[in-house]
Amino acid sequence: MMKIKYIIMLVSFLPGLWLHAQEVRPISKSEAIELVKQNNREIKISQQEFLESRGDFRQTNSIFLPNVAVSHSGITTTNPLMAFGSKLNQGIVTQSDFNPELLNNPDRINNFATKIEVEQSLINVDGIFQRKAAKSKMAATALKTDRTIDHMVLEVEKAYMELQLAQKAVAVLESAQKAALANKKLADDNYEQGYLQKSDLLSVEIRVSEVNNQLQYAKSNVINASDYLAYLLNEPVNTIFEPIDSLEVSLPVQENAESVSLERADIRAMKLATDAREEMLQADKMSFLPNLNAFGSYELYDDEVFTGDASGYIAGIQLKWDLFEGYRRFGKLQKSQATYEKSRLEYESYVSRSEIERNRASRAVKDAENKLELTRLALEQAEESLRIRANRFEQGLEKTSDLLAAEAQLSQKQLEYAQTIYEYNYAQAQLEFLIN
């Protein structure tokens, strides 16, 4: 008997020692939502993806802005053509340089050139469509970031509710533990006075052990839920979060539309992504047209480094039309056509699937609402049943096994009711996520 008592006491204290070994931090749901928006890694990754797409879009400024390059080069040569050309560029050609002997066998000459080159696109139709595609992709990525934020807010709400549920389970089982210990004390007194059989006393002690074991698992669930919430918030996992907000039934979501909104961030992002692929298809079609570019350069020459006694410039316009590139452009056009059609079908499929998910979530809310009412009534009945049996047990009119069964049933109904509140609240949050 003494060994059983010591084991019960040890098991009941172990979970508490484990929790107290870690720092407990109270947190509200609103604070958790703000922290996930600021610190969550998935959101930060999505933000970097937006910066990538914005960088791609800014690269397309090249179809409007010129390319400017500056270079400085130096050569030394005895090549007849290069030597004579270098003297011409430097402006040092004399009559003696036309001597055939010097032309064929020139002396070594140094030539240093500083060149400023400018290129400007005048007509680049495919580039304009590529720029439109990059802009649509950037807008789609921005909306994807918004949807990622919405999704992580939903995820942190779910994690917070799981933590609330775990804490509620601990509270219920702690209450059950107190009741079980009170019954055990009463059973011990009755046993010592000869009013209770040994088998009934052992049943009470087994009930205490069961409650202690369930309480240990419940406290472990608190740590697990807290660790996941810490992961979402990018916080250290050695902190045990304690929800400030209690687990209560949330207000019902108002459904203002019978179908999913096409203005939802993720759906709009899919539409913009499809538009981007359509614009890339148009860009590939326009690649069959010629391009018109202007170019020019200003050059400085001398036989010494970073000087320029002689100078000259070149300016011109080039119309270039690539008539045939070995069927490369035709194949690229076919690929773009298929990519666009695939994207369009994916968009239609996504909208249809979103509609199914929204309808399913709406039905889940109604099912959870019905279950909530049933579990509430069952909880009230279990409470009344335990009250009656406890009174009868104190008067010696009720069996110990019946009292223990009533206690176990009450704990079960309390946990079921808390679980149903969690399911209802999460169904509401998921429906709101799918509507907005």
VENNOR-V554904 format. One record per residue. RES is the residue in three letters. PHI is phi in whole degrees, 0 to 359 (999 if undefined). Layout:
# VENNOR-V554904
RES | PHI
RES | PHI
This chain:
# VENNOR-V554904
MET | 999
MET | 295
LYS | 297
ILE | 297
LYS | 297
TYR | 296
ILE | 295
ILE | 299
MET | 296
LEU | 295
VAL | 296
SER | 289
PHE | 270
LEU | 301
PRO | 300
GLY | 295
LEU | 297
TRP | 294
LEU | 292
HIS | 288
ALA | 286
GLN | 244
GLU | 287
VAL | 260
ARG | 235
PRO | 294
ILE | 208
SER | 265
LYS | 294
SER | 297
GLU | 294
ALA | 298
ILE | 295
GLU | 295
LEU | 293
VAL | 292
LYS | 293
GLN | 274
ASN | 243
ASN | 297
ARG | 291
GLU | 299
ILE | 293
LYS | 295
ILE | 298
SER | 297
GLN | 294
GLN | 292
GLU | 296
PHE | 295
LEU | 297
GLU | 298
SER | 294
ARG | 292
GLY | 296
ASP | 298
PHE | 294
ARG | 293
GLN | 296
THR | 286
ASN | 299
SER | 295
ILE | 283
PHE | 250
LEU | 259
PRO | 283
ASN | 265
VAL | 237
ALA | 224
VAL | 236
SER | 220
HIS | 224
SER | 227
GLY | 221
ILE | 223
THR | 229
THR | 206
THR | 240
ASN | 296
PRO | 305
LEU | 294
MET | 293
ALA | 294
PHE | 293
GLY | 296
SER | 294
LYS | 296
LEU | 297
ASN | 296
GLN | 279
GLY | 71
ILE | 238
VAL | 289
THR | 239
GLN | 297
SER | 290
ASP | 290
PHE | 271
ASN | 298
PRO | 306
GLU | 296
LEU | 286
LEU | 294
ASN | 279
ASN | 229
PRO | 285
ASP | 287
ARG | 296
ILE | 225
ASN | 261
ASN | 218
PHE | 241
ALA | 234
THR | 251
LYS | 231
ILE | 247
GLU | 246
VAL | 228
GLU | 233
GLN | 224
SER | 283
LEU | 258
ILE | 228
ASN | 214
VAL | 295
ASP | 296
GLY | 295
ILE | 295
PHE | 291
GLN | 296
ARG | 294
LYS | 297
ALA | 296
ALA | 295
LYS | 292
SER | 296
LYS | 296
MET | 297
ALA | 296
ALA | 295
THR | 292
ALA | 297
LEU | 292
LYS | 297
THR | 297
ASP | 300
ARG | 290
THR | 298
ILE | 298
ASP | 300
HIS | 293
MET | 289
VAL | 296
LEU | 299
GLU | 295
VAL | 287
GLU | 296
LYS | 296
ALA | 297
TYR | 294
MET | 293
GLU | 296
LEU | 293
GLN | 300
LEU | 295
ALA | 296
GLN | 294
LYS | 296
ALA | 298
VAL | 298
ALA | 297
VAL | 297
LEU | 287
GLU | 295
SER | 295
ALA | 296
GLN | 295
LYS | 299
ALA | 296
ALA | 295
LEU | 291
ALA | 295
ASN | 295
LYS | 295
LYS | 298
LEU | 295
ALA | 294
ASP | 300
ASP | 297
ASN | 294
TYR | 293
GLU | 295
GLN | 272
GLY | 85
TYR | 270
LEU | 227
GLN | 278
LYS | 297
SER | 295
ASP | 292
LEU | 296
LEU | 295
SER | 297
VAL | 295
GLU | 293
ILE | 296
ARG | 299
VAL | 297
SER | 297
GLU | 298
VAL | 296
ASN | 299
ASN | 295
GLN | 297
LEU | 294
GLN | 297
TYR | 295
ALA | 296
LYS | 291
SER | 294
ASN | 296
VAL | 299
ILE | 294
ASN | 297
ALA | 295
SER | 293
ASP | 298
TYR | 291
LEU | 296
ALA | 297
TYR | 298
LEU | 295
LEU | 273
ASN | 58
GLU | 248
PRO | 299
VAL | 278
ASN | 275
THR | 253
ILE | 264
PHE | 282
GLU | 240
PRO | 294
ILE | 282
ASP | 285
SER | 277
LEU | 280
GLU | 229
VAL | 291
SER | 279
LEU | 291
PRO | 293
VAL | 282
GLN | 271
GLU | 268
ASN | 263
ALA | 219
GLU | 273
SER | 228
VAL | 293
SER | 281
LEU | 286
GLU | 271
ARG | 298
ALA | 305
ASP | 291
ILE | 290
ARG | 297
ALA | 296
MET | 297
LYS | 295
LEU | 294
ALA | 296
THR | 294
ASP | 299
ALA | 296
ARG | 290
GLU | 294
GLU | 291
MET | 293
LEU | 297
GLN | 295
ALA | 297
ASP | 292
LYS | 293
MET | 288
SER | 293
PHE | 282
LEU | 273
PRO | 286
ASN | 248
LEU | 241
ASN | 229
ALA | 255
PHE | 215
GLY | 192
SER | 210
TYR | 236
GLU | 233
LEU | 238
TYR | 231
ASP | 192
ASP | 266
GLU | 232
VAL | 292
PHE | 55
THR | 233
GLY | 191
ASP | 288
ALA | 241
SER | 213
GLY | 190
TYR | 220
ILE | 226
ALA | 219
GLY | 191
ILE | 230
GLN | 236
LEU | 256
LYS | 240
TRP | 228
ASP | 278
LEU | 283
PHE | 208
GLU | 236
GLY | 65
TYR | 70
ARG | 297
ARG | 292
PHE | 295
GLY | 295
LYS | 295
LEU | 295
GLN | 297
LYS | 295
SER | 297
GLN | 298
ALA | 293
THR | 297
TYR | 295
GLU | 297
LYS | 297
SER | 296
ARG | 296
LEU | 293
GLU | 296
TYR | 296
GLU | 298
SER | 295
TYR | 294
VAL | 297
SER | 296
ARG | 294
SER | 297
GLU | 296
ILE | 297
GLU | 297
ARG | 294
ASN | 297
ARG | 295
ALA | 294
SER | 297
ARG | 292
ALA | 297
VAL | 296
LYS | 294
ASP | 297
ALA | 294
GLU | 295
ASN | 295
LYS | 296
LEU | 299
GLU | 293
LEU | 293
THR | 292
ARG | 294
LEU | 296
ALA | 296
LEU | 294
GLU | 298
GLN | 293
ALA | 294
GLU | 296
GLU | 293
SER | 296
LEU | 294
ARG | 300
ILE | 294
ARG | 293
ALA | 295
ASN | 297
ARG | 292
PHE | 293
GLU | 296
GLN | 269
GLY | 77
LEU | 255
GLU | 229
LYS | 288
THR | 297
SER | 297
ASP | 292
LEU | 296
LEU | 296
ALA | 295
ALA | 293
GLU | 296
ALA | 298
GLN | 294
LEU | 296
SER | 300
GLN | 296
LYS | 291
GLN | 295
LEU | 292
GLU | 296
TYR | 294
ALA | 297
GLN | 297
THR | 292
ILE | 299
TYR | 300
GLU | 297
TYR | 293
ASN | 296
TYR | 292
ALA | 298
GLN | 296
ALA | 296
GLN | 292
LEU | 297
GLU | 297
PHE | 298
LEU | 285
ILE | 285
ASN | 269
